[in-house]
Amino acid sequence: MMTTNPLQQIRIHIDQLDEQIQALINARARCAQDIAALKLSADTSGNTPGDAALSGATTVDFYRPEREAQVLRKVMARNAGPLSGEEMARLFREIMSACLALEQPMKIAFLGPEGTFTQAAALKHFGQSVTTFSHATIGDVFRDVESRISHYGVVPVENSTEGVVNHTLDMFMNSPLQICGEVELRIHHHLLGNLSDLKGITRVYSHQQSLAQCREWLDENLCGVECMAVSSNAEAARRAAQEAGAAAIAGEAAAQIYNLRILAANIEDEPDNTTRFLIIGPQSPPPSGHDKTSLLLSARNRPGALHHLLEPLSRHGISMTRIESRPSRRGMWDYVFFIDIEGHCQEPDVALALQELDDEAAMVKVLGSYPGAVL
């Protein structure tokens, strides 16, 4: 009687597990279809948001950020290995993305062009089963979502090395859009080009923030080489692919899209270089259990105005995680404050603090309450 060797036995077991996993994924997908049918049958409005801009979209919320955040947190909490909790959550993210596409194909606007870190952030947050649309400016992303051409948008808001993206903050002053989520992306910068080594490089293209994030490496390895700021890292890669002697600082996705070699990897000066992106949409989600709230505040013109503005947060035990000031554009030396706090605006302590803020401040605008980044 022929016996199988240990390696073959393991492979047979893997095949059996693959069949079970595939069957379970499809069972989950059928559940998603059942949920979609129930939501559609319960929707009696018959309205379509933005006229017919989003073809086939109804008033039903198929995408539920708070629910997805809760699922991913449970995945990570119960994970027993050997795969890490984050790796397991990424697998589930793609399963959820594919299932959501059965309910409603999602259209996501991002700051382009193709191959930017913002596109990578969009795919990290929504998964690969969405259609992404590139836009030239942050304002274009906002306008695309405001007009309901896309369901949601993704824009950068701050970098751990270079600070805030002012254009994103400024757009919130007049936009009706809400923050629906956030995603943090570890940024790895690579030097890309068609050259065989660094000696032939005569100029380096990149976005101004990326040049700043790689300043020490450039000074040490390409001292005297011209560095030119362009609109995006993807644009830098496009130029490097076309110009002799040119190199670009960009990500791995740009290297693949523009068929460039990685001449030097991970050249960022700070090993923990991370960029935070915001998900913008028509409304904020309900509480998920671990949320943030972003506020736009304007203080009254009086001594100690900022202290009086922040005092309700302290009194109710609300932790503030970020504060930035920006010119209000309403008058000389008039400023507004962008503040991030922990908690959801529907939580009792946060709601009380916001009510007191409304009495104290000249203006309070809740930009959104949303799940904190999971991955």
Secondary structure, 3 states (H helix, E strand, C coil): CCCCCHHHHHHHHHHHHHHHHHHHHHHHHHHHHHHHHHHHHHCCCCCCCCCCCCCCCCCCCCCCHHHHHHHHHHHHHHCCCCCCHHHHHHHHHHHHHHHHHHHCCCEEEEECCCCCHHHHHHHHHHCCCCEEEEECCHHHHHHHHHCCCCCEEEEEEEECCCEECHHHHHHCCCCCCEEEEEEEEECCCEEEECCCCHHHCCEEEEEHHHHHHCHHHHHHHCCCCEEEEECCHHHHHHHHHHCCCEEEEECHHHHHHCCCEEEECCCCCCCCCEEEEEEEECCCCCCCCCEEEEEEEECCCCCCHHHHHHHHHHHCCCCEEEEEEEECCCCCCCEEEEEEEECCCCCHHHHHHHHHHHHHCCEEEEEEEEECCCC
